[in-house]
């Protein structure tokens, strides 16, 4: 099965030895690397396209003797190749290496040359790197000499202006010569080796700019004719689906599905076994192609005084040395052929040889000419395609995998041919399905008219992947719809056109709030208040046939549906109410919802008017009402004491004003005068009055504090309702 085959795709790094392609070897080694045999063509035989943006490609063919197979890939796809490729010789041969062009960073390669071309250099910058070399320049006459230096000089241009120029200083047989570089028409390094190195660096720079393909060479050793398979993952466009839905009043709707595929690979797909897989396998890109260099710290060696050699005396106990350190750890496990007693070195190719068990194939149920995963496949072809890669043949590797999620697939029964950079549409479903015509009204979509729709039930054995649906009704185009992923036996609603034969008029409002219960707990007033709202839908049909109308209304988690008691359907965000609308007549639907709040108030902090309003509610318990009235009574008694205290405070204020006037007048009088003596007497009488008033105020304050405490105790002890 495809799932067992795919478990091998992560094993390439552990399963093949990577070598350097001969095209990147030094010239003297290229001849030794050449092979006499012509590279064997290995055509694509199987393609599995995933909806997550990757594809599995399998090449298969015959090889003879020691063979080399070459495959070409765009540079940007080499990382996926290194991450996923698996190779298998099915007839006893052995894959020895997989070679490919290196991708060492070009800047690192260029830095190995005497002349550094990693930056865009001027002629002056270039000549600075070859100081001391012999150079021939034409300026305009030929001049030959050793480069002494490159300097910047200011020269006069015009009367008062200057400019900087680069000047080349050469040591010639006749002495030092200074040449302005802008007068140099040609320059040549006389050292042929250095000149050739410059040419080589420029060639590498040019190759890096235009290299967009890499050749991967697979070397396979063996005798006679053998079968070789190569599989790998590559980035591909996601495969897409589109559907046609044919409606009629006579029978069931016909659903026809097509898969859309693009071949963006480097080869034609000729008679390939093609499978489409829908799901979300984890896939990522890791940079395995780019050489990675880790920076290392520079350690300066410390200097120590030389140590004198030592000699050691014998062990006087005389114990045998061979048993002295047994069981002490160290490298005791390294004997017998490497780590783990030869597990690394004993298997072919240098890796442990463990054969992965093949996953059992799931049962296939044929229905209406289709298998559970697509169109019918012959048993012989099924057996051939379900043969999993066996890494013990040719390349030794170990792979394990488990279920990673629910995948579903379509397998095309006949071989498929799609040219390079070509696209194709392939049939994946062609069956009758269950469906019921409905109209769907949502005022947020269209405030006046509903949409023509269909309750579609996937009665096929296939998972239907999301895609557009073109709807035909009574032999004519009716509109377009879109469907999300649909599992077998699952129902989904689609809409495809405006229903002009039906009109809906919505209206709504709120009812007055109702306090349904009131209780007092520990001095806290707790109420339950119900809010109600409604929405009326008036429906008018001009159609010649009875219709079923589905009305969508948003779900508000704060509101509870009261009428109708249950909707016909309920999604994550919508109620759907079904209304049967007779032909040419009207219909109504009323939707009611309620919302309950439970506010709380501390009685001691609420004013009398609020408490009176609560007490006047018809739904209130008589005991709660009596308790609130008692609280109001006590608060009013306290308010009367506050009023009396305010009255006494006012009298004291009047006396204080009068005393201030008397003091002012007494300051202007003779202390022996009759008026002065009269003011003194009156002042004394007023002081007696003030003292008496203050005594009354203190008495009132005591009474108030007592009444307040009694009221708070009374309120705190209330448990009613």
HELIX and SHEET records of a PDB file:
HELIX    1   1 UNK A    2  UNK A    6  1                                   5    
HELIX    2   2 UNK A   12  UNK A   15  1                                   4    
HELIX    3   3 UNK A   22  UNK A   24  5                                   3    
HELIX    4   4 UNK A   27  UNK A   33  1                                   7    
HELIX    5   5 UNK A   75  UNK A   77  5                                   3    
HELIX    6   6 UNK A   78  UNK A   84  1                                   7    
HELIX    7   7 UNK A  106  UNK A  110  1                                   5    
HELIX    8   8 UNK A  123  UNK A  128  1                                   6    
HELIX    9   9 UNK A  181  UNK A  183  5                                   3    
HELIX   10  10 UNK A  192  UNK A  210  1                                  19    
HELIX   11  11 UNK A  321  UNK A  323  5                                   3    
HELIX   12  12 UNK A  332  UNK A  334  5                                   3    
HELIX   13  13 UNK A  348  UNK A  350  5                                   3    
HELIX   14  14 UNK A  379  UNK A  385  1                                   7    
HELIX   15  15 UNK A  603  UNK A  605  5                                   3    
HELIX   16  16 UNK A  608  UNK A  615  1                                   8    
HELIX   17  17 UNK A  622  UNK A  666  1                                  45    
HELIX   18  18 UNK A  674  UNK A  716  1                                  43    
SHEET    1   A 4 UNK A  18  UNK A  20  0                                        
SHEET    2   A 4 UNK A  94  UNK A 100  1                                        
SHEET    3   A 4 UNK A 213  UNK A 221 -1                                        
SHEET    4   A 4 UNK A  67  UNK A  74 -1                                        
SHEET    1   B 6 UNK A  86  UNK A  89  0                                        
SHEET    2   B 6 UNK A 225  UNK A 235 -1                                        
SHEET    3   B 6 UNK A  54  UNK A  64 -1                                        
SHEET    4   B 6 UNK A  44  UNK A  50 -1                                        
SHEET    5   B 6 UNK A 269  UNK A 278  1                                        
SHEET    6   B 6 UNK A 408  UNK A 411 -1                                        
SHEET    1   C 6 UNK A  86  UNK A  89  0                                        
SHEET    2   C 6 UNK A 225  UNK A 235 -1                                        
SHEET    3   C 6 UNK A  54  UNK A  64 -1                                        
SHEET    4   C 6 UNK A  44  UNK A  50 -1                                        
SHEET    5   C 6 UNK A 269  UNK A 278  1                                        
SHEET    6   C 6 UNK A 416  UNK A 418 -1                                        
SHEET    1   D 5 UNK A 175  UNK A 180  0                                        
SHEET    2   D 5 UNK A 161  UNK A 172 -1                                        
SHEET    3   D 5 UNK A 142  UNK A 157 -1                                        
SHEET    4   D 5 UNK A 134  UNK A 138 -1                                        
SHEET    5   D 5 UNK A 186  UNK A 189 -1                                        
SHEET    1   E 7 UNK A 476  UNK A 483  0                                        
SHEET    2   E 7 UNK A 467  UNK A 473 -1                                        
SHEET    3   E 7 UNK A 240  UNK A 247  1                                        
SHEET    4   E 7 UNK A 253  UNK A 263 -1                                        
SHEET    5   E 7 UNK A 422  UNK A 441 -1                                        
SHEET    6   E 7 UNK A 451  UNK A 457 -1                                        
SHEET    7   E 7 UNK A 491  UNK A 498 -1                                        
SHEET    1   F 8 UNK A 476  UNK A 483  0                                        
SHEET    2   F 8 UNK A 467  UNK A 473 -1                                        
SHEET    3   F 8 UNK A 240  UNK A 247  1                                        
SHEET    4   F 8 UNK A 253  UNK A 263 -1                                        
SHEET    5   F 8 UNK A 422  UNK A 441 -1                                        
SHEET    6   F 8 UNK A 547  UNK A 554  1                                        
SHEET    7   F 8 UNK A 574  UNK A 581 -1                                        
SHEET    8   F 8 UNK A 569  UNK A 570 -1                                        
SHEET    1   G 2 UNK A 370  UNK A 371  0                                        
SHEET    2   G 2 UNK A 374  UNK A 375 -1                                        
SHEET    1   H 5 UNK A 560  UNK A 563  0                                        
SHEET    2   H 5 UNK A 586  UNK A 597 -1                                        
SHEET    3   H 5 UNK A 524  UNK A 541 -1                                        
SHEET    4   H 5 UNK A 502  UNK A 521 -1                                        
SHEET    5   H 5 UNK A 719  UNK A 720 -1                                        
SHEET    1   I 4 UNK A 560  UNK A 563  0                                        
SHEET    2   I 4 UNK A 586  UNK A 597 -1                                        
SHEET    3   I 4 UNK A 524  UNK A 541 -1                                        
SHEET    4   I 4 UNK A 600  UNK A 602 -1                                        
END                                                                             
